[in-house]
Structure formats: structure tokens, C-alpha cells
Amino acid sequence: MDLYSNQYRMMGTIISVMIGSSDPNQAKTLLTDVQAMMADFERRFSANNNQSDLMAVNLAAGQNPVKVDQDLFDLIVYGKEKSIASDLALNIAIGPLIKLWRIGFKDAHQPQADEVTHALTLIDPHFIELDPAQRTVYLSQAGMEIDLGALAKGYFADQAKSYLLAAGIDIGIINLGGNVLTLGKPDRQLEPYWKVGIQNPQAERNKHLGFVKVVNQSVVTSGIYERQLETNGRQFHHIFDSKTGYPIENDLASVTVIADQSLACEAWTTILFNLNHQAAIDLINQTKAIEGVVVDRHNQVYISNGLKDSFIKI
């Protein structure tokens, strides 16, 4: 068996997929299929493309329901449920705030206080109306917008993994710009686990503070270093507080979650980012089926109880 890989820029990041196969033709076909799958997801789920299926929902806010494909509908259902259950720590209705600040884009700026106040009136996920029978999504307030950025890459990675497993691939790694999902073990005899690096928040890209050892799991990190705005002597990151309309203010620099599903990792990293480091690590320890690494703004590292033997600090 040999390893085959494909790498490309998409969704504003670098995507790389590596799989193990004894058939080079099969490997090439599957890697091409996964790339096409990612392009299709980007085309339909993007909140930054007015032609996407998601933007059709957003543009019809306050006007009419919009029918969407089952996969997009299912992710919106999941996102709404998590948004409400987490008391907006995760919030897929946060689109108006994202568009207002534009952090991560060339036109990023600090908005006026009254603009933030107005945006806060448009980000209540309870006003996302879902009709499973008709498979429609209706945003009942004009100006509302769904943004799936906190969940989408995790969902895409899980779908790619399912496709590869169904095709008989049981060794591989899917990396969507730092959202990592593994299949099996890299080498059944010599390498019993994958080593996935955790970014040092105070260092340049690909400088790690440690590694986690995983088998058939996902590793997802959210950090304040990913996208930032510097203006008027202040620094703002891209993770917003739905209660204030401003980037979250606490002592966290990054949160990494390890779980079987990448979508769950994505949801938890966002939810945990609303807490301080001690509360975040405590919640991870209290929650079944997830482990985590929390780094505070002093670069102190805290690991969950279940990672004691799986985390390698550099």
C-alpha cells in the first residue's frame, strides 16, 4: 500500500487530503472526487457568495421561505439546536455581526456602537424557522443572515471521510486548513497513531507547542491568531460574543478539541471559547466523548484528563 495526496486552495484556506491505497488509479479518482465534493460544498454553503444556496436563504430574510438540499437543511437544524442549547456561545445566526466587522477581509473595520447594537437585534437563532416536510428555511426578520463558518469545515470533513470509508479507504488524513480528521492508523505495524500538531498561538504558522496522538479521530483548533483586526491601537480577533457584539474578551488564546466527529469538534471549540481557561478545561473533563487542549494568553497549556498519555509537549 502506498500513500497518495492532493492539495489545493479552497474556502480561503489550504486543503490537503492523503489516503492509503494499493491501487493508484483508485486513489487518483477518489482524491479528485473529494476535491469536487469540497468545491460543491463551498458553492452551496458559502456565506460570502451571493449565488450560494445559503445566501438564497439570507437574501430572502423577512420575505419568504427557501427550499434547500437535505444536507444544508440538516446542518442548519444542527446549528440552530446547538446555538439555542449553548445560549448563543455558538450562534449560526451571527451573520450580521460577521458582515459588519468583516474581520479576515481587506475591508475589516471597527463599526460604530449603534451599528453593533442594531446587528444584535438580528442574530437570534429562534427566528430561524425550519420546515422539515418542505425542507425550507425562513429567516423571519429582514436583515438576518445565517453563517455556518463555525461548523461547515467539520461537516465537510466528516462527509469526505464517510465517502472514503465507503470506497474501502481505511488509512488517511483530511486537513481543511487545520481542521484535521484521521482515518485509521498511518502504519499498522510501525505507526500506531497519527501525531497532529497544535499551533503555538504566539509563534508563526506551523510552529507547534505540542502534538496529540489520535487514531480515527478529529483534531480541531480555534485561536485568536487566525484572523485579526488592528485599529486605533487595539487588536480584535474574529470570534464574537453574541451578547455584546464584540470579539470575546477572556484569557484564551486557543482551544483544541479531539473527538470522533469533526463537526462535534468545531461546535465545541466555539462553545468553549466563551469561557476562561479553567472553566473550559473543566467542561471538557465533564463532557463525554471529547478531550481538549486549552492555551491561555500567557501561553500556558492545560490538557484534559483523558489526554495525559496522548499529548506530547515540545
PAZAPA-4460 file (N, C-alpha, C; in steps of 0.05 Angstrom, whole numbers, plus 32768, in hexadecimal, padded with zeros to 4 digits):
% residues 314
    n_x    n_y    n_z   ca_x   ca_y   ca_z    c_x    c_y    c_z   seq   type   mol
   8011   7FE8   8000   8000   8000   8000   8011   8019   8000     1      M     A
   800A   802C   7FEF   8018   8046   7FEE   8006   805D   7FF6     2      D     A
   8012   8073   7FFC   8003   808B   8004   8002   809E   7FEC     3      L     A
   7FEA   80A9   7FE8   7FE5   80BC   7FD2   7FD8   80D5   7FDE     4      Y     A
   7FDF   80EC   7FD3   7FD5   8105   7FDF   7FCD   8119   7FC9     5      S     A
   7FBC   812C   7FD2   7FB3   8142   7FC1   7FB1   815B   7FD2     6      N     A
   7FBA   8171   7FC8   7FB9   818A   7FD7   7FB0   81A1   7FC5     7      Q     A
   7F9F   81B3   7FD0   7F95   81C9   7FC0   7F8A   81DE   7FD2     8      Y     A
   7F87   81F6   7FC7   7F7C   820D   7FD7   7F5E   820F   7FD1     9      R     A
   7F4F   820F   7FE6   7F32   8211   7FE4   7F27   821B   7FFF    10      M     A
   7F10   8228   7FFF   7F03   8231   8017   7F15   8244   8027    11      M     A
   7F27   8252   8019   7F38   8265   8026   7F4F   8258   8036    12      G     A
   7F55   823F   8030   7F69   8231   803F   7F76   821C   802D    13      T     A
   7F8A   820D   8038   7F96   81F7   802A   7F89   81DD   8033    14      I     A
   7F80   81CD   8020   7F75   81B3   8026   7F88   819E   801C    15      I     A
   7F8E   818A   802D   7F9E   8174   8024   7F91   815A   802D    16      S     A
   7F92   8146   801B   7F87   812C   8021   7F9B   8117   8019    17      V     A
   7FA1   8105   802B   7FB3   80EF   8026   7FA5   80D5   802D    18      M     A
   7FA8   80C1   801B   7F9B   80A7   801F   7FAE   8091   8019    19      I     A
   7FAA   807A   8025   7FBA   8062   801F   7FAA   8050   800D    20      G     A
   7FB7   8046   7FF8   7FA9   8035   7FE5   7FBE   8024   7FD6    21      S     A
   7FB6   800C   7FCF   7FC7   7FFB   7FBE   7FC2   7FFE   7FA1    22      S     A
   7FAE   800F   7F9A   7FA6   8014   7F7E   7FAA   8032   7F78    23      D     A
   7FBE   8039   7F69   7FC3   8055   7F63   7FAD   8063   7F54    24      P     A
   7FA0   8054   7F42   7F89   805F   7F33   7F72   8065   7F45    25      N     A
   7F6C   8052   7F57   7F57   8057   7F6A   7F5D   8070   7F7B    26      Q     A
   7F76   8071   7F85   7F7E   8088   7F96   7F7A   80A2   7F88    27      A     A
   7F83   80A4   7F6F   7F80   80BD   7F60   7F63   80C4   7F5C    28      K     A
   7F52   80B0   7F56   7F35   80B5   7F52   7F29   80BF   7F6C    29      T     A
   7F2F   80B2   7F82   7F23   80BA   7F9C   7F2C   80D6   7FA4    30      L     A
   7F45   80DC   7FA1   7F4F   80F7   7FA8   7F42   810C   7F97    31      L     A
   7F3E   8106   7F7D   7F30   8119   7F6C   7F13   811C   7F74    32      T     A
   7F06   8106   7F7C   7EEA   8107   7F85   7EE7   8118   7F9E    33      D     A
   7EFA   8115   7FB1   7EF8   8124   7FCA   7EFC   8142   7FC4    34      V     A
   7F0E   8149   7FB1   7F12   8165   7FAA   7EF8   8170   7F9E    35      Q     A
   7EEB   8160   7F8D   7ED2   8169   7F81   7EBC   816C   7F96    36      A     A
   7EBC   815A   7FAA   7EA9   815C   7FC0   7EAD   8176   7FD0    37      M     A
   7EC6   817D   7FD5   7ECC   8195   7FE4   7EC4   81AE   7FD4    38      M     A
   7EC8   81AE   7FBA   7EC0   81C4   7FA9   7EA2   81C7   7FA9    39      A     A
   7E94   81B1   7FA9   7E76   81B2   7FA9   7E6C   81BD   7FC4    40      D     A
   7E79   81B4   7FDA   7E71   81BE   7FF4   7E76   81DD   7FF5    41      F     A
   7E8D   81E5   7FEC   7E93   8202   7FEC   7E7E   8212   7FDC    42      E     A
   7E77   8207   7FC5   7E64   8215   7FB3   7E49   8218   7FC0    43      R     A
   7E41   8204   7FD0   7E25   8204   7FDB   7E24   820F   7FF7    44      R     A
   7E39   820C   8007   7E37   8213   8024   7E44   822E   802B    45      F     A
   7E50   823B   8017   7E5F   8254   801D   7E4D   826B   8025    46      S     A
   7E56   827A   803A   7E48   8292   8042   7E55   82AB   8034    47      A     A
   7E68   82A6   8023   7E76   82BD   8016   7E72   82BD   7FF8    48      N     A
   7E60   82AD   7FEE   7E5B   82AB   7FD1   7E3D   82AF   7FCD    49      N     A
   7E35   82C4   7FC1   7E18   82CA   7FBE   7E09   82B6   7FAD    50      N     A
   7E18   82A5   7F9F   7E0C   8290   7F8E   7E08   8276   7F9D    51      Q     A
   7E11   8274   7FB6   7E10   825A   7FC4   7DF3   8255   7FCE    52      S     A
   7DEE   823B   7FD4   7DD4   8234   7FDE   7DCE   8241   7FF9    53      D     A
   7DE3   8242   800A   7DE0   824F   8024   7DD9   826C   8021    54      L     A
   7DE6   827A   800E   7DE0   8296   800A   7DC4   829B   7FFF    55      M     A
   7DBA   8287   7FF1   7D9E   8289   7FE8   7D8B   828B   8000    56      A     A
   7D92   827C   8015   7D83   827E   802E   7D86   8299   803B    57      V     A
   7D9F   82A2   803C   7DA4   82BC   8049   7D97   82D4   803A    58      N     A
   7D99   82D3   8020   7D8E   82E9   8010   7D6F   82E9   8011    59      L     A
   7D63   82D3   8019   7D45   82D2   801B   7D3C   82D8   8037    60      A     A
   7D4E   82E0   8049   7D46   82E5   8065   7D30   82FA   8066    61      A     A
   7D1B   82F3   8076   7D04   8305   8079   7CF1   8304   8062    62      G     A
   7CF7   82F4   804E   7CE6   82F3   8036   7CD8   82D8   8032    63      Q     A
   7CE8   82C3   8030   7CDC   82A9   802A   7CEE   8292   8031    64      N     A
   7CE3   827A   8036   7CF4   8263   803B   7D02   825A   8022    65      P     A
   7D19   824D   8025   7D28   8243   800E   7D2E   8225   8012    66      V     A
   7D28   8216   7FFD   7D2D   81F9   7FFE   7D4B   81F4   7FF8    67      K     A
   7D57   81E2   8008   7D74   81DC   8005   7D78   81BE   8004    68      V     A
   7D90   81B6   7FFC   7D97   819A   7FFC   7D97   818E   8018    69      D     A
   7D93   8174   801A   7D91   8167   8034   7DAA   816B   8045    70      Q     A
   7DC2   816A   8039   7DDA   816D   804A   7DDC   8188   8056    71      D     A
   7DD6   819D   8046   7DD7   81B8   8051   7DC1   81BC   8066    72      L     A
   7DAA   81B1   8061   7D94   81B3   8075   7D9C   81A5   808F    73      F     A
   7DA8   818E   808D   7DB0   817F   80A5   7DC5   818E   80B5    74      D     A
   7DD8   819B   80A8   7DEC   81AA   80B6   7DE0   81C3   80C3    75      L     A
   7DCD   81D0   80B6   7DC0   81E7   80C3   7DB0   81DE   80DB    76      I     A
   7DA2   81C7   80D9   7D94   81BC   80F0   7DA7   81B7   8107    77      V     A
   7DBD   81AA   8102   7DD1   81A5   8116   7DDC   81BF   8122    78      Y     A
   7DE2   81D2   8111   7DEC   81EB   811A   7DD9   81FB   812B    79      G     A
   7DBF   81FB   8123   7DAB   8209   8133   7DA9   81FC   814F    80      K     A
   7DA8   81E2   8150   7DA5   81D3   8169   7DBD   81DA   817B    81      E     A
   7DD5   81D9   8170   7DED   81DF   8180   7DEE   81FC   8189    82      K     A
   7DE4   820E   8178   7DE4   822A   817F   7DD2   8230   8197    83      S     A
   7DBB   8224   8197   7DA8   8228   81AC   7DB1   821A   81C6    84      I     A
   7DBA   8201   81C3   7DC3   81F1   81DA   7DDB   81FE   81E8    85      A     A
   7DEC   820B   81D9   7E04   8217   81E4   7E00   8234   81ED    86      S     A
   7DE7   823D   81ED   7DE1   8259   81F4   7DF2   826C   81E4    87      D     A
   7DF4   8267   81CA   7E01   8277   81B6   7E1F   8278   81B7    88      L     A
   7E2B   8266   81C7   7E48   8263   81C6   7E51   825C   81AA    89      A     A
   7E42   824A   819E   7E43   8245   8181   7E29   8251   8175    90      L     A
   7E2C   8260   815F   7E14   826D   8155   7E16   826F   8136    91      N     A
   7E06   825E   8128   7E07   825F   810B   7DF8   8277   8100    92      I     A
   7DE9   8286   8111   7DDB   829E   8107   7DED   82B6   8109    93      A     A
   7E07   82B2   810E   7E19   82C9   8113   7E22   82D8   80FA    94      I     A
   7E17   82D0   80E3   7E1F   82DC   80CA   7E20   82FA   80C9    95      G     A
   7E0C   8309   80D4   7E0D   8326   80D3   7E26   8332   80E2    96      P     A
   7E2F   8325   80F7   7E47   832E   8105   7E60   8329   80F5    97      L     A
   7E61   8311   80E9   7E78   830A   80D8   7E7B   831E   80C1    98      I     A
   7E64   8324   80B4   7E64   8336   809D   7E6A   8353   80A6    99      K     A
   7E62   835A   80BE   7E67   8375   80C8   7E84   837A   80CD   100      L     A
   7E92   8368   80DA   7EAE   836B   80E1   7EC1   8364   80CA   101      W     A
   7EBA   834F   80BB   7ECA   8346   80A4   7EE6   833E   80AB   102      R     A
   7EEA   8334   80C3   7F05   832C   80CC   7F0E   8314   80BB   103      I     A
   7F25   8316   80B0   7F2F   8301   809E   7F2E   830A   8081   104      G     A
   7F21   8320   807C   7F1E   832B   8061   7F2D   8346   805F   105      F     A
   7F33   834F   8047   7F42   8367   8043   7F34   8380   804E   106      K     A
   7F19   837F   804E   7F0B   8397   8057   7F02   8395   8074   107      D     A
   7F11   8385   8084   7F0B   8382   80A1   7F0D   839D   80AF   108      A     A
   7EFA   83A2   80C2   7EFB   83BC   80D0   7EEB   83B9   80EA   109      H     A
   7EF0   83CB   80FD   7EE1   83CB   8115   7EC8   83DC   8110   110      Q     A
   7EB0   83D0   8113   7E97   83DF   810D   7E90   83F2   8124   111      P     A
   7E7E   8404   811E   7E73   8416   8133   7E62   8406   8147   112      Q     A
   7E60   8411   815F   7E51   8403   8174   7E34   83FF   816C   113      A     A
   7E28   8413   815F   7E0C   840F   8158   7E08   83FA   8142   114      D     A
   7E1C   83F6   8131   7E1B   83E1   811D   7E1C   83C6   812B   115      E     A
   7E2C   83C3   813F   7E2E   83AA   814E   7E13   83A4   815C   116      V     A
   7E08   83B9   8168   7DEF   83B6   8176   7DD9   83AD   8163   117      T     A
   7DD8   83B8   814B   7DC4   83AF   8138   7DC9   8393   812F   118      H     A
   7DE2   838B   812A   7DE8   8370   8122   7DDF   835B   8137   119      A     A
   7DE1   8363   8150   7DD9   8350   8166   7DBB   834A   8165   120      L     A
   7DAB   835B   8159   7D8E   8356   8156   7D88   8341   8140   121      T     A
   7D9C   833A   8131   7D98   8328   8119   7DA5   830D   811C   122      L     A
   7DAF   8306   8134   7DBF   82ED   8136   7DB3   82D8   8149   123      I     A
   7D98   82D9   814B   7D8B   82C5   815D   7D84   82AC   814D   124      D     A
   7D90   8295   8153   7D8A   827D   8143   7D6E   8272   8146   125      P     A
   7D60   827C   815B   7D44   8273   815D   7D33   827C   8145   126      H     A
   7D3C   8291   8137   7D2E   829B   8120   7D35   828D   8106   127      F     A
   7D44   8277   8108   7D49   8266   80F1   7D33   8251   80F1   128      I     A
   7D21   8253   80DE   7D0A   8241   80DC   7D0F   822A   80C9   129      E     A
   7D0D   8212   80D2   7D13   81FA   80C2   7CFB   81E9   80BE   130      L     A
   7CF7   81E0   80A5   7CE0   81CF   809E   7CEC   81B5   8093   131      D     A
   7CEE   81A0   80A3   7CFA   8187   8099   7CEA   817A   8082   132      P     A
   7CCF   817D   8083   7CBF   8171   806E   7CC5   817E   8053   133      A     A
   7CC7   8198   8053   7CCC   81A6   803A   7CEA   81AB   8035   134      Q     A
   7CFA   81A6   804A   7D17   81AA   8049   7D1D   81C7   8043   135      R     A
   7D0F   81D9   8050   7D13   81F5   804C   7D1F   8203   8065   136      T     A
   7D2D   8218   8060   7D39   8229   8075   7D2E   8245   8071   137      V     A
   7D24   8251   8086   7D1A   826C   8085   7D25   827D   809C   138      Y     A
   7D32   8293   8095   7D3C   82A6   80A8   7D26   82BB   80AB   139      L     A
   7D19   82BC   80C2   7D01   82CB   80C4   7D05   82E9   80C8   140      S     A
   7D1E   82F2   80CD   7D24   830E   80CF   7D35   8317   80B7   141      Q     A
   7D2D   832C   80AA   7D3D   8337   8094   7D58   8340   809F   142      A     A
   7D6D   8339   8091   7D88   8340   809A   7D96   8329   80A8   143      G     A
   7D88   8314   80AF   7D95   82FD   80BB   7DA7   82EF   80A7   144      M     A
   7DBC   82E1   80B1   7DCD   82D1   809F   7DD8   82BA   80AF   145      E     A
   7DD7   82A2   80A3   7DE4   828A   80AE   7E01   828A   80A4   146      I     A
   7E13   8284   80B7   7E2F   827F   80B0   7E37   8265   80BC   147      D     A
   7E3F   8252   80AC   7E46   8237   80B5   7E64   8233   80B9   148      L     A
   7E73   8249   80B9   7E90   8248   80BA   7E9A   8239   80D2   149      G     A
   7E8B   8239   80E9   7E95   822B   8101   7E90   820D   80FF   150      A     A
   7E82   8204   80EB   7E7C   81E7   80E9   7E83   81DA   80CE   151      L     A
   7E84   81EA   80B9   7E84   81DF   809E   7E9B   81CC   8099   152      A     A
   7EB4   81D5   809F   7ECB   81C4   8099   7ECA   81A9   80A7   153      K     A
   7EC0   81A9   80BF   7EBD   8190   80CE   7EA9   817D   80C0   154      G     A
   7E93   8189   80B7   7E7F   8179   80A8   7E8B   816E   808E   155      Y     A
   7E99   8180   8080   7EA5   8177   8066   7EB9   8161   806A   156      F     A
   7EC9   8163   807F   7EDD   814E   8084   7ED0   8134   808B   157      A     A
   7EBB   8134   809B   7EAD   811C   80A2   7EA1   810F   8089   158      D     A
   7E96   811F   8077   7E8A   8114   805F   7E9F   8107   804D   159      Q     A
   7EB6   8114   804B   7ECC   8109   803B   7ED6   80EF   8047   160      A     A
   7ED8   80EE   8061   7EE1   80D5   806E   7ECD   80BE   8068   161      K     A
   7EB3   80C4   806B   7E9F   80B0   8065   7EA1   80A5   8049   162      S     A
   7EA6   80B7   8036   7EA8   80B0   801A   7EC1   809D   8016   163      Y     A
   7ED7   80A5   8022   7EEF   8094   801F   7EEC   8079   802C   164      L     A
   7EE0   8078   8044   7EDC   805F   8051   7ECA   804C   8040   165      L     A
   7EB5   8058   8034   7EA3   8048   8024   7EB1   803D   800B   166      A     A
   7EC7   804B   8003   7ED6   8042   7FEB   7EEC   802E   7FF3   167      A     A
   7EED   8028   800D   7F01   8014   8016   7F1B   801F   8020   168      G     A
   7F1D   803A   8023   7F35   8046   802D   7F34   8047   804B   169      I     A
   7F48   803B   8058   7F48   803B   8076   7F61   8047   8081   170      D     A
   7F72   8053   8070   7F89   8062   807A   7F8A   807D   806C   171      I     A
   7F8B   8092   807B   7F8C   80AD   806E   7F8A   80C3   8082   172      G     A
   7F8D   80DB   8078   7F8B   80F3   8089   7F80   810A   8077   173      I     A
   7F6C   8117   8082   7F5E   812D   8074   7F64   8146   8084   174      I     A
   7F70   815A   8077   7F78   8173   8085   7F6B   818B   8076   175      N     A
   7F57   8197   8083   7F4A   81AE   8077   7F54   81C7   8086   176      L     A
   7F6B   81D0   807F   7F76   81E8   808B   7F7A   81E6   80A9   177      G     A
   7F82   81CF   80B3   7F87   81CC   80CF   7F71   81BC   80DD   178      G     A
   7F5A   81B8   80CF   7F46   81A6   80D9   7F4E   818A   80CF   179      N     A
   7F57   8179   80E1   7F64   815F   80DA   7F52   8148   80E1   180      V     A
   7F4E   8136   80CF   7F3E   811E   80D3   7F4E   8106   80C9   181      L     A
   7F52   80F2   80DA   7F62   80DB   80D3   7F51   80C2   80CD   182      T     A
   7F5C   80B1   80BC   7F50   8097   80B7   7F64   8082   80BF   183      L     A
   7F5D   8071   80D2   7F6E   805B   80DA   7F89   8063   80E5   184      G     A
   7F9D   8053   80DF   7FB8   8058   80E9   7FCB   805C   80D1   185      K     A
   7FE0   806D   80D3   7FF2   8072   80BC   8000   8058   80B3   186      P     A
   8007   8047   80C6   8014   802E   80BF   800E   801A   80D5   187      D     A
   8000   8005   80CE   7FF6   7FF2   80E3   800C   7FE6   80F4   188      R     A
   8024   7FE3   80E8   803A   7FD6   80F7   804C   7FEB   8105   189      Q     A
   8054   8000   80F5   8069   8012   80FF   805E   802B   810C   190      L     A
   8047   8035   8103   803C   804E   810E   801F   8049   8117   191      E     A
   801B   8044   8131   8001   803D   813B   7FEE   8054   813E   192      P     A
   7FF7   806D   8139   7FE6   8084   813B   7FF0   809B   812A   193      Y     A
   7FDE   80AE   8125   7FE6   80C7   8117   7FEF   80DB   812C   194      W     A
   8003   80EB   8125   800B   8101   8136   8002   811B   8129   195      K     A
   7FF0   8129   8136   7FE5   8141   812B   7FEF   8159   813B   196      V     A
   7FFC   816C   812E   8007   8183   813C   7FF3   8197   8145   197      G     A
   7FF9   81A4   815B   7FE8   81BA   8166   7FF8   81D4   8164   198      I     A
   7FED   81E7   8155   7FFB   8200   8150   8002   820F   816A   199      Q     A
   801A   8219   816A   8021   822C   8180   8015   8247   817A   200      N     A
   8002   8251   818A   7FF4   826A   8184   8007   8282   8182   201      P     A
   801E   8280   818E   8031   8297   818E   8047   8295   817A   202      Q     A
   8045   8281   8168   805A   827C   8155   804F   827D   8138   203      A     A
   8060   827D   8125   8057   827D   8109   804A   8263   8102   204      E     A
   803C   8263   80EC   802D   824B   80E3   803E   8232   80E2   205      R     A
   8033   821C   80EA   8040   8202   80E9   8056   81FF   80FE   206      N     A
   8057   8211   8111   8068   820E   8128   8057   8202   813F   207      K     A
   805C   81EA   8147   804B   81DC   8159   8055   81DD   8176   208      H     A
   8042   81DD   8189   804A   81DB   81A5   8047   81BE   81AF   209      L     A
   803B   81AD   819F   8039   8191   81A6   802A   8182   8191   210      G     A
   8027   8168   8196   8019   8156   8184   8005   8145   8194   211      F     A
   7FEF   813D   8187   7FDE   812A   8193   7FDE   8110   8182   212      V     A
   7FDD   80FA   8190   7FDD   80E0   8182   7FC0   80D7   817F   213      K     A
   7FB8   80D2   8166   7F9C   80CA   8162   7F9A   80B4   814E   214      V     A
   7F85   80A5   8150   7F7E   808F   813D   7F61   8092   8135   215      V     A
   7F5C   8097   811C   7F40   8098   8112   7F30   80AE   811F   216      N     A
   7F3D   80C4   8126   7F2F   80DA   8133   7F36   80F5   8125   217      Q     A
   7F28   8109   812E   7F2C   8124   8123   7F39   8136   8138   218      S     A
   7F49   8149   812E   7F56   815D   813F   7F51   8178   8133   219      V     A
   7F43   8189   8142   7F3C   81A4   8138   7F44   81B9   814C   220      V     A
   7F51   81CE   8142   7F5A   81E4   8153   7F4E   81FE   814A   221      T     A
   7F44   820E   815D   7F3C   822A   8158   7F4F   823B   8168   222      S     A
   7F58   8251   815B   7F6B   8263   8169   7F67   8280   8161   223      G     A
   7F6F   8291   8173   7F6C   82AE   816E   7F80   82B8   8159   224      I     A
   7F94   82A7   8153   7FA9   82AE   8140   7FA0   82AB   8123   225      Y     A
   7F89   829D   811E   7F82   8296   8103   7F7B   82AD   80F1   226      E     A
   7F6B   82BF   80FB   7F63   82D7   80EC   7F61   82EE   8100   227      R     A
   7F6E   8304   80FA   7F6D   831B   810D   7F6B   8336   80FE   228      Q     A
   7F61   8349   810E   7F5F   8364   8104   7F6E   8376   8118   229      L     A
   7F80   8386   810F   7F8E   8399   8120   7F85   83B5   8117   230      E     A
   7F7A   83C4   812A   7F71   83DF   8124   7F70   83F0   813D   231      T     A
   7F78   8409   813B   7F78   841C   8151   7F87   8411   816A   232      N     A
   7F9D   8403   8165   7FAC   83F8   817B   7FA1   83E0   8188   233      G     A
   7F8B   83D5   817D   7F7F   83BD   8189   7F80   83A6   8175   234      R     A
   7F7E   838E   8180   7F7F   8376   8170   7F65   8366   8175   235      Q     A
   7F58   835F   815F   7F3F   8350   8161   7F42   8336   8152   236      F     A
   7F39   8320   815E   7F39   8306   8150   7F1E   8301   8145   237      H     A
   7F1A   82E9   8138   7F02   82E4   8128   7EED   82D4   8136   238      H     A
   7EF0   82CD   8150   7EDD   82BD   815E   7ECB   82CF   816F   239      I     A
   7EB1   82D1   8167   7EA0   82E5   8173   7E8F   82DC   818A   240      F     A
   7E89   82EE   819B   7E76   82EA   81B2   7E5B   82F4   81A8   241      D     A
   7E48   82E1   81A7   7E2D   82E8   819D   7E1E   82FA   81B0   242      S     A
   7E27   82FD   81C9   7E1A   830E   81DC   7E23   832B   81DA   243      K     A
   7E3C   832F   81D3   7E47   834B   81D2   7E4A   8355   81B5   244      T     A
   7E4E   8343   81A2   7E53   834C   8187   7E70   8352   8181   245      G     A
   7E81   834D   8194   7E9E   8351   8191   7EAC   8336   8194   246      Y     A
   7EC5   8335   818B   7ED5   831C   818F   7ED6   8315   81AD   247      P     A
   7ED5   82FB   81B2   7ED5   82F1   81CD   7EEE   82FB   81DC   248      I     A
   7EEA   8304   81F5   7F01   830C   8205   7F04   82F9   821D   249      E     A
   7F19   82E9   821C   7F1F   82D7   8233   7F3D   82D1   8231   250      N     A
   7F46   82BD   823F   7F63   82B7   8240   7F6C   82A1   822D   251      D     A
   7F5A   829A   821A   7F61   8284   8208   7F70   828E   81EF   252      L     A
   7F83   827E   81E7   7F91   8283   81CD   7F89   826E   81B9   253      A     A
   7F85   8255   81C2   7F7B   8240   81AF   7F6E   822A   81BF   254      S     A
   7F5C   821C   81B1   7F4E   8204   81BC   7F50   81EE   81A7   255      V     A
   7F59   81D7   81AF   7F5A   81C0   819D   7F48   81AA   81A8   256      T     A
   7F37   819F   8197   7F25   8189   81A0   7F2B   8170   818F   257      V     A
   7F2B   8159   819C   7F2F   8140   818F   7F16   812F   8193   258      I     A
   7F0A   8125   817E   7EF2   8115   817F   7EF1   8103   8166   259      A     A
   7EDD   80F1   8166   7EDB   80DF   814F   7ED1   80EE   8136   260      D     A
   7EC0   8102   813A   7EB5   8111   8123   7EC0   812D   8122   261      Q     A
   7EC8   8135   810A   7ED3   8150   8107   7EBE   8166   810C   262      S     A
   7EA5   8160   8105   7E8F   8174   810A   7E8D   8179   8128   263      L     A
   7E8E   8164   8138   7E8C   8168   8155   7EA4   8179   815F   264      A     A
   7EBB   8173   8154   7ED3   8183   815C   7ECF   81A1   8156   265      C     A
   7EC5   81A7   813E   7EC0   81C2   8136   7EAD   81D0   814A   266      E     A
   7E97   81C3   8150   7E83   81CE   8162   7E8F   81D4   817D   267      A     A
   7E9D   81C0   8188   7EA8   81C3   81A3   7EBE   81D9   81A5   268      W     A
   7ECF   81DB   8190   7EE3   81F0   8192   7ED7   820C   8195   269      T     A
   7EC1   8210   8186   7EB4   822A   8187   7EA6   822E   81A2   270      T     A
   7E98   821A   81AB   7E8A   821B   81C5   7E9E   8221   81DC   271      I     A
   7EB4   8212   81DC   7EC8   8214   81F1   7ED6   822F   81F1   272      L     A
   7ED7   823C   81DA   7EE5   8255   81D8   7ED7   826B   81E8   273      F     A
   7EBF   8267   81F0   7EB1   827A   8200   7EB8   8279   821D   274      N     A
   7EC9   8267   8225   7ED0   8263   8241   7EED   826B   8247   275      L     A
   7EF4   826D   8260   7F11   8271   8267   7F1E   8255   8266   276      N     A
   7F39   8255   8269   7F47   823C   8265   7F3F   8226   8279   277      H     A
   7F3A   822E   8292   7F33   8219   82A6   7F17   820E   82A1   278      Q     A
   7F04   8220   829B   7EE9   8216   8295   7EE8   8205   827C   279      A     A
   7EF9   820D   8268   7EF9   81FD   824F   7F04   81E1   8254   280      A     A
   7F1A   81DF   8262   7F26   81C4   8267   7F14   81B4   8279   281      I     A
   7F07   81C1   828C   7EF4   81B3   829E   7EDC   81A7   828E   282      D     A
   7ED2   81B7   827B   7EBB   81AE   826B   7EC3   8197   8259   283      L     A
   7EDB   8198   824E   7EE5   8182   823D   7EE7   8169   824E   284      I     A
   7EF1   816B   8266   7EF3   8153   8278   7ED8   8148   8280   285      N     A
   7EC4   8159   8280   7EA9   8150   8288   7E99   8145   8271   286      Q     A
   7EA3   8149   8259   7E94   8141   8241   7E9F   8127   8235   287      T     A
   7E8D   8114   8231   7E95   80FB   8225   7E9C   80FE   8208   288      K     A
   7EAE   80EE   81FF   7EB5   80EB   81E2   7EC5   8102   81D7   289      A     A
   7ECF   8115   81E7   7EE1   8129   81DD   7EF9   812C   81F0   290      I     A
   7F0F   8133   81E5   7F27   813B   81F4   7F30   8156   81E9   291      E     A
   7F43   8162   81F8   7F4B   817D   81EE   7F65   8187   81F9   292      G     A
   7F6F   819C   81EB   7F87   81AA   81F4   7F7F   81C8   81F3   293      V     A
   7F84   81D6   8209   7F7E   81F2   820B   7F98   8201   8210   294      V     A
   7F9B   8217   8201   7FB3   8228   8204   7FAA   8244   820B   295      V     A
   7FB5   824F   8221   7FAC   826A   8229   7FBF   827F   821C   296      D     A
   7FBA   8298   8221   7FC8   82AD   8213   7FE5   82B1   821E   297      R     A
   7FEB   82A2   8233   8007   82A1   823D   8016   8289   8232   298      H     A
   8008   827B   8220   8013   8262   8213   8016   824B   8227   299      N     A
   8006   824C   823C   8005   8235   824E   7FF2   8220   8242   300      Q     A
   7FFA   8207   8243   7FEB   81F1   8236   7FDD   81E0   824B   301      V     A
   7FC3   81DB   8246   7FB3   81CB   8258   7FA7   81B4   8248   302      Y     A
   7FAA   819B   8251   7FA0   8184   8242   7F8B   8176   8253   303      I     A
   7F77   816A   8245   7F62   815B   8253   7F6D   8141   825D   304      S     A
   7F5E   8136   8270   7F67   811E   827E   7F6D   8106   826B   305      N     A
   7F5C   8104   8257   7F5F   80ED   8245   7F76   80EF   8231   306      G     A
   7F84   8106   8231   7F9B   8109   821F   7FB6   8106   822C   307      L     A
   7FB6   80FF   8246   7FCF   80FE   8255   7FE4   80ED   8247   308      K     A
   7FDC   80D7   8239   7FEF   80C5   822C   7FF0   80CA   820E   309      D     A
   7FE0   80DD   8204   7FDE   80E1   81E7   7FE9   80FC   81DE   310      S     A
   7FF0   810D   81F0   7FFA   8128   81E9   8019   8128   81ED   311      F     A
   8027   8131   81D8   8044   8134   81D8   804B   8151   81D7   312      I     A
   8055   815C   81ED   805D   8178   81ED   8079   817C   81E2   313      K     A
   807C   8190   81D1   8097   8195   81C5   80A7   81A6   81D8   314      I     A
***
